[in-house]
Amino acid sequence: MNNDENLTLNQQIESARQRLHDLYKQYGFGHACVLEQAMFLDELINQYNRMYSE
């Protein structure tokens, strides 16, 4: 993995985290779109972790 790929993934994670925060403020914890965004963020974080565990 090069630094550009890492930066892009970090940016994606930060963007997804911010979107999750915004959705949570708007809809609350149990709303479907909040849960969907949380799962999306989890997958990005898992992808990040897999890159560093190999």
mmCIF file of the N, C-alpha and C atoms, coordinates in Angstrom:
data_MODEL
# 
_entry.id   MODEL 
# 
loop_
_atom_site.group_PDB 
_atom_site.id 
_atom_site.type_symbol 
_atom_site.label_atom_id 
_atom_site.label_alt_id 
_atom_site.label_comp_id 
_atom_site.label_asym_id 
_atom_site.label_entity_id 
_atom_site.label_seq_id 
_atom_site.pdbx_PDB_ins_code 
_atom_site.Cartn_x 
_atom_site.Cartn_y 
_atom_site.Cartn_z 
_atom_site.occupancy 
_atom_site.B_iso_or_equiv 
_atom_site.pdbx_formal_charge 
_atom_site.auth_seq_id 
_atom_site.auth_comp_id 
_atom_site.auth_asym_id 
_atom_site.auth_atom_id 
_atom_site.pdbx_PDB_model_num 
ATOM 1   N N  . MET A 1 1  ? 0.839   -1.180 0.000  1.00 0.00 ? 1  MET A N  1 
ATOM 2   C CA . MET A 1 1  ? 0.000   0.000  0.000  1.00 0.00 ? 1  MET A CA 1 
ATOM 3   C C  . MET A 1 1  ? 0.879   1.235  0.000  1.00 0.00 ? 1  MET A C  1 
ATOM 4   N N  . ASN A 1 2  ? 0.531   2.203  -0.830 1.00 0.00 ? 2  ASN A N  1 
ATOM 5   C CA . ASN A 1 2  ? 1.297   3.440  -0.828 1.00 0.00 ? 2  ASN A CA 1 
ATOM 6   C C  . ASN A 1 2  ? 0.570   4.513  -0.021 1.00 0.00 ? 2  ASN A C  1 
ATOM 7   N N  . ASN A 1 3  ? 1.238   5.639  0.175  1.00 0.00 ? 3  ASN A N  1 
ATOM 8   C CA . ASN A 1 3  ? 0.683   6.704  1.004  1.00 0.00 ? 3  ASN A CA 1 
ATOM 9   C C  . ASN A 1 3  ? -0.589  7.300  0.430  1.00 0.00 ? 3  ASN A C  1 
ATOM 10  N N  . ASP A 1 4  ? -0.706  7.369  -0.917 1.00 0.00 ? 4  ASP A N  1 
ATOM 11  C CA . ASP A 1 4  ? -1.909  7.914  -1.536 1.00 0.00 ? 4  ASP A CA 1 
ATOM 12  C C  . ASP A 1 4  ? -3.127  7.057  -1.225 1.00 0.00 ? 4  ASP A C  1 
ATOM 13  N N  . GLU A 1 5  ? -2.979  5.741  -1.282 1.00 0.00 ? 5  GLU A N  1 
ATOM 14  C CA . GLU A 1 5  ? -4.084  4.847  -0.957 1.00 0.00 ? 5  GLU A CA 1 
ATOM 15  C C  . GLU A 1 5  ? -4.482  4.996  0.508  1.00 0.00 ? 5  GLU A C  1 
ATOM 16  N N  . ASN A 1 6  ? -3.500  5.106  1.370  1.00 0.00 ? 6  ASN A N  1 
ATOM 17  C CA . ASN A 1 6  ? -3.757  5.264  2.800  1.00 0.00 ? 6  ASN A CA 1 
ATOM 18  C C  . ASN A 1 6  ? -4.500  6.568  3.057  1.00 0.00 ? 6  ASN A C  1 
ATOM 19  N N  . LEU A 1 7  ? -4.053  7.650  2.427  1.00 0.00 ? 7  LEU A N  1 
ATOM 20  C CA . LEU A 1 7  ? -4.683  8.950  2.610  1.00 0.00 ? 7  LEU A CA 1 
ATOM 21  C C  . LEU A 1 7  ? -6.125  8.902  2.125  1.00 0.00 ? 7  LEU A C  1 
ATOM 22  N N  . THR A 1 8  ? -6.346  8.288  0.989  1.00 0.00 ? 8  THR A N  1 
ATOM 23  C CA . THR A 1 8  ? -7.693  8.182  0.454  1.00 0.00 ? 8  THR A CA 1 
ATOM 24  C C  . THR A 1 8  ? -8.598  7.402  1.401  1.00 0.00 ? 8  THR A C  1 
ATOM 25  N N  . LEU A 1 9  ? -8.137  6.293  1.915  1.00 0.00 ? 9  LEU A N  1 
ATOM 26  C CA . LEU A 1 9  ? -8.939  5.507  2.849  1.00 0.00 ? 9  LEU A CA 1 
ATOM 27  C C  . LEU A 1 9  ? -9.183  6.286  4.137  1.00 0.00 ? 9  LEU A C  1 
ATOM 28  N N  . ASN A 1 10 ? -8.165  6.970  4.625  1.00 0.00 ? 10 ASN A N  1 
ATOM 29  C CA . ASN A 1 10 ? -8.348  7.798  5.820  1.00 0.00 ? 10 ASN A CA 1 
ATOM 30  C C  . ASN A 1 10 ? -9.381  8.895  5.576  1.00 0.00 ? 10 ASN A C  1 
ATOM 31  N N  . GLN A 1 11 ? -9.344  9.487  4.391  1.00 0.00 ? 11 GLN A N  1 
ATOM 32  C CA . GLN A 1 11 ? -10.324 10.520 4.051  1.00 0.00 ? 11 GLN A CA 1 
ATOM 33  C C  . GLN A 1 11 ? -11.727 9.927  3.964  1.00 0.00 ? 11 GLN A C  1 
ATOM 34  N N  . GLN A 1 12 ? -11.832 8.740  3.393  1.00 0.00 ? 12 GLN A N  1 
ATOM 35  C CA . GLN A 1 12 ? -13.132 8.075  3.302  1.00 0.00 ? 12 GLN A CA 1 
ATOM 36  C C  . GLN A 1 12 ? -13.683 7.769  4.692  1.00 0.00 ? 12 GLN A C  1 
ATOM 37  N N  . ILE A 1 13 ? -12.817 7.306  5.574  1.00 0.00 ? 13 ILE A N  1 
ATOM 38  C CA . ILE A 1 13 ? -13.231 6.996  6.941  1.00 0.00 ? 13 ILE A CA 1 
ATOM 39  C C  . ILE A 1 13 ? -13.705 8.265  7.646  1.00 0.00 ? 13 ILE A C  1 
ATOM 40  N N  . GLU A 1 14 ? -12.947 9.330  7.516  1.00 0.00 ? 14 GLU A N  1 
ATOM 41  C CA . GLU A 1 14 ? -13.320 10.580 8.184  1.00 0.00 ? 14 GLU A CA 1 
ATOM 42  C C  . GLU A 1 14 ? -14.631 11.130 7.619  1.00 0.00 ? 14 GLU A C  1 
ATOM 43  N N  . SER A 1 15 ? -14.799 11.051 6.315  1.00 0.00 ? 15 SER A N  1 
ATOM 44  C CA . SER A 1 15 ? -16.035 11.516 5.691  1.00 0.00 ? 15 SER A CA 1 
ATOM 45  C C  . SER A 1 15 ? -17.230 10.680 6.153  1.00 0.00 ? 15 SER A C  1 
ATOM 46  N N  . ALA A 1 16 ? -17.059 9.377  6.205  1.00 0.00 ? 16 ALA A N  1 
ATOM 47  C CA . ALA A 1 16 ? -18.124 8.482  6.652  1.00 0.00 ? 16 ALA A CA 1 
ATOM 48  C C  . ALA A 1 16 ? -18.441 8.708  8.128  1.00 0.00 ? 16 ALA A C  1 
ATOM 49  N N  . ARG A 1 17 ? -17.423 8.970  8.919  1.00 0.00 ? 17 ARG A N  1 
ATOM 50  C CA . ARG A 1 17 ? -17.632 9.241  10.349 1.00 0.00 ? 17 ARG A CA 1 
ATOM 51  C C  . ARG A 1 17 ? -18.434 10.532 10.534 1.00 0.00 ? 17 ARG A C  1 
ATOM 52  N N  . GLN A 1 18 ? -18.089 11.551 9.763  1.00 0.00 ? 18 GLN A N  1 
ATOM 53  C CA . GLN A 1 18 ? -18.801 12.826 9.868  1.00 0.00 ? 18 GLN A CA 1 
ATOM 54  C C  . GLN A 1 18 ? -20.250 12.676 9.417  1.00 0.00 ? 18 GLN A C  1 
ATOM 55  N N  . ARG A 1 19 ? -20.454 11.915 8.343  1.00 0.00 ? 19 ARG A N  1 
ATOM 56  C CA . ARG A 1 19 ? -21.823 11.685 7.868  1.00 0.00 ? 19 ARG A CA 1 
ATOM 57  C C  . ARG A 1 19 ? -22.636 10.925 8.913  1.00 0.00 ? 19 ARG A C  1 
ATOM 58  N N  . LEU A 1 20 ? -22.026 9.938  9.549  1.00 0.00 ? 20 LEU A N  1 
ATOM 59  C CA . LEU A 1 20 ? -22.710 9.204  10.612 1.00 0.00 ? 20 LEU A CA 1 
ATOM 60  C C  . LEU A 1 20 ? -23.104 10.147 11.745 1.00 0.00 ? 20 LEU A C  1 
ATOM 61  N N  . HIS A 1 21 ? -22.201 11.004 12.130 1.00 0.00 ? 21 HIS A N  1 
ATOM 62  C CA . HIS A 1 21 ? -22.487 11.973 13.191 1.00 0.00 ? 21 HIS A CA 1 
ATOM 63  C C  . HIS A 1 21 ? -23.663 12.873 12.810 1.00 0.00 ? 21 HIS A C  1 
ATOM 64  N N  . ASP A 1 22 ? -23.642 13.367 11.579 1.00 0.00 ? 22 ASP A N  1 
ATOM 65  C CA . ASP A 1 22 ? -24.714 14.251 11.110 1.00 0.00 ? 22 ASP A CA 1 
ATOM 66  C C  . ASP A 1 22 ? -26.065 13.528 11.073 1.00 0.00 ? 22 ASP A C  1 
ATOM 67  N N  . LEU A 1 23 ? -26.055 12.297 10.566 1.00 0.00 ? 23 LEU A N  1 
ATOM 68  C CA . LEU A 1 23 ? -27.296 11.523 10.512 1.00 0.00 ? 23 LEU A CA 1 
ATOM 69  C C  . LEU A 1 23 ? -27.823 11.228 11.911 1.00 0.00 ? 23 LEU A C  1 
ATOM 70  N N  . TYR A 1 24 ? -26.916 10.905 12.823 1.00 0.00 ? 24 TYR A N  1 
ATOM 71  C CA . TYR A 1 24 ? -27.314 10.633 14.207 1.00 0.00 ? 24 TYR A CA 1 
ATOM 72  C C  . TYR A 1 24 ? -27.979 11.859 14.828 1.00 0.00 ? 24 TYR A C  1 
ATOM 73  N N  . LYS A 1 25 ? -27.394 13.034 14.599 1.00 0.00 ? 25 LYS A N  1 
ATOM 74  C CA . LYS A 1 25 ? -27.981 14.262 15.148 1.00 0.00 ? 25 LYS A CA 1 
ATOM 75  C C  . LYS A 1 25 ? -29.363 14.527 14.566 1.00 0.00 ? 25 LYS A C  1 
ATOM 76  N N  . GLN A 1 26 ? -29.547 14.182 13.305 1.00 0.00 ? 26 GLN A N  1 
ATOM 77  C CA . GLN A 1 26 ? -30.813 14.448 12.637 1.00 0.00 ? 26 GLN A CA 1 
ATOM 78  C C  . GLN A 1 26 ? -31.891 13.424 12.978 1.00 0.00 ? 26 GLN A C  1 
ATOM 79  N N  . TYR A 1 27 ? -31.526 12.131 13.019 1.00 0.00 ? 27 TYR A N  1 
ATOM 80  C CA . TYR A 1 27 ? -32.524 11.071 13.124 1.00 0.00 ? 27 TYR A CA 1 
ATOM 81  C C  . TYR A 1 27 ? -32.506 10.279 14.423 1.00 0.00 ? 27 TYR A C  1 
ATOM 82  N N  . GLY A 1 28 ? -31.422 10.335 15.171 1.00 0.00 ? 28 GLY A N  1 
ATOM 83  C CA . GLY A 1 28 ? -31.318 9.507  16.360 1.00 0.00 ? 28 GLY A CA 1 
ATOM 84  C C  . GLY A 1 28 ? -30.678 8.171  16.049 1.00 0.00 ? 28 GLY A C  1 
ATOM 85  N N  . PHE A 1 29 ? -30.425 7.403  17.089 1.00 0.00 ? 29 PHE A N  1 
ATOM 86  C CA . PHE A 1 29 ? -29.617 6.192  16.942 1.00 0.00 ? 29 PHE A CA 1 
ATOM 87  C C  . PHE A 1 29 ? -30.286 5.077  16.154 1.00 0.00 ? 29 PHE A C  1 
ATOM 88  N N  . GLY A 1 30 ? -31.560 4.847  16.341 1.00 0.00 ? 30 GLY A N  1 
ATOM 89  C CA . GLY A 1 30 ? -32.200 3.660  15.791 1.00 0.00 ? 30 GLY A CA 1 
ATOM 90  C C  . GLY A 1 30 ? -32.694 3.759  14.364 1.00 0.00 ? 30 GLY A C  1 
ATOM 91  N N  . HIS A 1 31 ? -32.543 4.883  13.734 1.00 0.00 ? 31 HIS A N  1 
ATOM 92  C CA . HIS A 1 31 ? -33.050 5.054  12.365 1.00 0.00 ? 31 HIS A CA 1 
ATOM 93  C C  . HIS A 1 31 ? -32.247 4.205  11.381 1.00 0.00 ? 31 HIS A C  1 
ATOM 94  N N  . ALA A 1 32 ? -32.928 3.675  10.372 1.00 0.00 ? 32 ALA A N  1 
ATOM 95  C CA . ALA A 1 32 ? -32.299 2.770  9.416  1.00 0.00 ? 32 ALA A CA 1 
ATOM 96  C C  . ALA A 1 32 ? -31.113 3.406  8.697  1.00 0.00 ? 32 ALA A C  1 
ATOM 97  N N  . CYS A 1 33 ? -31.215 4.675  8.311  1.00 0.00 ? 33 CYS A N  1 
ATOM 98  C CA . CYS A 1 33 ? -30.103 5.289  7.580  1.00 0.00 ? 33 CYS A CA 1 
ATOM 99  C C  . CYS A 1 33 ? -28.877 5.470  8.479  1.00 0.00 ? 33 CYS A C  1 
ATOM 100 N N  . VAL A 1 34 ? -29.098 5.664  9.769  1.00 0.00 ? 34 VAL A N  1 
ATOM 101 C CA . VAL A 1 34 ? -27.984 5.788  10.716 1.00 0.00 ? 34 VAL A CA 1 
ATOM 102 C C  . VAL A 1 34 ? -27.290 4.429  10.866 1.00 0.00 ? 34 VAL A C  1 
ATOM 103 N N  . LEU A 1 35 ? -28.077 3.387  10.998 1.00 0.00 ? 35 LEU A N  1 
ATOM 104 C CA . LEU A 1 35 ? -27.502 2.052  11.132 1.00 0.00 ? 35 LEU A CA 1 
ATOM 105 C C  . LEU A 1 35 ? -26.762 1.636  9.860  1.00 0.00 ? 35 LEU A C  1 
ATOM 106 N N  . GLU A 1 36 ? -27.318 1.982  8.718  1.00 0.00 ? 36 GLU A N  1 
ATOM 107 C CA . GLU A 1 36 ? -26.667 1.662  7.451  1.00 0.00 ? 36 GLU A CA 1 
ATOM 108 C C  . GLU A 1 36 ? -25.323 2.392  7.328  1.00 0.00 ? 36 GLU A C  1 
ATOM 109 N N  . GLN A 1 37 ? -25.302 3.662  7.722  1.00 0.00 ? 37 GLN A N  1 
ATOM 110 C CA . GLN A 1 37 ? -24.049 4.419  7.668  1.00 0.00 ? 37 GLN A CA 1 
ATOM 111 C C  . GLN A 1 37 ? -23.032 3.869  8.658  1.00 0.00 ? 37 GLN A C  1 
ATOM 112 N N  . ALA A 1 38 ? -23.486 3.427  9.814  1.00 0.00 ? 38 ALA A N  1 
ATOM 113 C CA . ALA A 1 38 ? -22.590 2.827  10.805 1.00 0.00 ? 38 ALA A CA 1 
ATOM 114 C C  . ALA A 1 38 ? -21.950 1.560  10.247 1.00 0.00 ? 38 ALA A C  1 
ATOM 115 N N  . MET A 1 39 ? -22.736 0.757  9.541  1.00 0.00 ? 39 MET A N  1 
ATOM 116 C CA . MET A 1 39 ? -22.189 -0.462 8.944  1.00 0.00 ? 39 MET A CA 1 
ATOM 117 C C  . MET A 1 39 ? -21.187 -0.126 7.842  1.00 0.00 ? 39 MET A C  1 
ATOM 118 N N  . PHE A 1 40 ? -21.477 0.906  7.068  1.00 0.00 ? 40 PHE A N  1 
ATOM 119 C CA . PHE A 1 40 ? -20.556 1.340  6.023  1.00 0.00 ? 40 PHE A CA 1 
ATOM 120 C C  . PHE A 1 40 ? -19.231 1.793  6.639  1.00 0.00 ? 40 PHE A C  1 
ATOM 121 N N  . LEU A 1 41 ? -19.306 2.578  7.700  1.00 0.00 ? 41 LEU A N  1 
ATOM 122 C CA . LEU A 1 41 ? -18.103 3.033  8.400  1.00 0.00 ? 41 LEU A CA 1 
ATOM 123 C C  . LEU A 1 41 ? -17.336 1.840  8.975  1.00 0.00 ? 41 LEU A C  1 
ATOM 124 N N  . ASP A 1 42 ? -18.036 0.896  9.549  1.00 0.00 ? 42 ASP A N  1 
ATOM 125 C CA . ASP A 1 42 ? -17.388 -0.307 10.080 1.00 0.00 ? 42 ASP A CA 1 
ATOM 126 C C  . ASP A 1 42 ? -16.608 -1.037 8.998  1.00 0.00 ? 42 ASP A C  1 
ATOM 127 N N  . GLU A 1 43 ? -17.196 -1.147 7.815  1.00 0.00 ? 43 GLU A N  1 
ATOM 128 C CA . GLU A 1 43 ? -16.514 -1.846 6.729  1.00 0.00 ? 43 GLU A CA 1 
ATOM 129 C C  . GLU A 1 43 ? -15.246 -1.102 6.305  1.00 0.00 ? 43 GLU A C  1 
ATOM 130 N N  . LEU A 1 44 ? -15.304 0.215  6.256  1.00 0.00 ? 44 LEU A N  1 
ATOM 131 C CA . LEU A 1 44 ? -14.098 0.988  5.934  1.00 0.00 ? 44 LEU A CA 1 
ATOM 132 C C  . LEU A 1 44 ? -13.015 0.771  6.988  1.00 0.00 ? 44 LEU A C  1 
ATOM 133 N N  . ILE A 1 45 ? -13.409 0.768  8.245  1.00 0.00 ? 45 ILE A N  1 
ATOM 134 C CA . ILE A 1 45 ? -12.447 0.558  9.329  1.00 0.00 ? 45 ILE A CA 1 
ATOM 135 C C  . ILE A 1 45 ? -11.873 -0.853 9.255  1.00 0.00 ? 45 ILE A C  1 
ATOM 136 N N  . ASN A 1 46 ? -12.715 -1.828 8.956  1.00 0.00 ? 46 ASN A N  1 
ATOM 137 C CA . ASN A 1 46 ? -12.224 -3.207 8.791  1.00 0.00 ? 46 ASN A CA 1 
ATOM 138 C C  . ASN A 1 46 ? -11.229 -3.292 7.645  1.00 0.00 ? 46 ASN A C  1 
ATOM 139 N N  . GLN A 1 47 ? -11.538 -2.621 6.554  1.00 0.00 ? 47 GLN A N  1 
ATOM 140 C CA . GLN A 1 47 ? -10.627 -2.595 5.405  1.00 0.00 ? 47 GLN A CA 1 
ATOM 141 C C  . GLN A 1 47 ? -9.284  -1.986 5.807  1.00 0.00 ? 47 GLN A C  1 
ATOM 142 N N  . TYR A 1 48 ? -9.314  -0.903 6.544  1.00 0.00 ? 48 TYR A N  1 
ATOM 143 C CA . TYR A 1 48 ? -8.107  -0.238 7.041  1.00 0.00 ? 48 TYR A CA 1 
ATOM 144 C C  . TYR A 1 48 ? -7.305  -1.204 7.920  1.00 0.00 ? 48 TYR A C  1 
ATOM 145 N N  . ASN A 1 49 ? -7.996  -1.879 8.825  1.00 0.00 ? 49 ASN A N  1 
ATOM 146 C CA . ASN A 1 49 ? -7.312  -2.816 9.727  1.00 0.00 ? 49 ASN A CA 1 
ATOM 147 C C  . ASN A 1 49 ? -6.707  -3.989 8.981  1.00 0.00 ? 49 ASN A C  1 
ATOM 148 N N  . ARG A 1 50 ? -7.404  -4.488 7.970  1.00 0.00 ? 50 ARG A N  1 
ATOM 149 C CA . ARG A 1 50 ? -6.868  -5.599 7.173  1.00 0.00 ? 50 ARG A CA 1 
ATOM 150 C C  . ARG A 1 50 ? -5.601  -5.180 6.451  1.00 0.00 ? 50 ARG A C  1 
ATOM 151 N N  . MET A 1 51 ? -5.543  -3.940 5.995  1.00 0.00 ? 51 MET A N  1 
ATOM 152 C CA . MET A 1 51 ? -4.353  -3.457 5.285  1.00 0.00 ? 51 MET A CA 1 
ATOM 153 C C  . MET A 1 51 ? -3.127  -3.472 6.181  1.00 0.00 ? 51 MET A C  1 
ATOM 154 N N  . TYR A 1 52 ? -3.328  -3.194 7.467  1.00 0.00 ? 52 TYR A N  1 
ATOM 155 C CA . TYR A 1 52 ? -2.201  -3.128 8.388  1.00 0.00 ? 52 TYR A CA 1 
ATOM 156 C C  . TYR A 1 52 ? -1.920  -4.439 9.106  1.00 0.00 ? 52 TYR A C  1 
ATOM 157 N N  . SER A 1 53 ? -2.826  -5.404 8.981  1.00 0.00 ? 53 SER A N  1 
ATOM 158 C CA . SER A 1 53 ? -2.556  -6.687 9.630  1.00 0.00 ? 53 SER A CA 1 
ATOM 159 C C  . SER A 1 53 ? -1.858  -7.668 8.697  1.00 0.00 ? 53 SER A C  1 
ATOM 160 N N  . GLU A 1 54 ? -1.772  -7.327 7.431  1.00 0.00 ? 54 GLU A N  1 
ATOM 161 C CA . GLU A 1 54 ? -1.117  -8.222 6.452  1.00 0.00 ? 54 GLU A CA 1 
ATOM 162 C C  . GLU A 1 54 ? 0.363   -7.978 6.387  1.00 0.00 ? 54 GLU A C  1 
# 
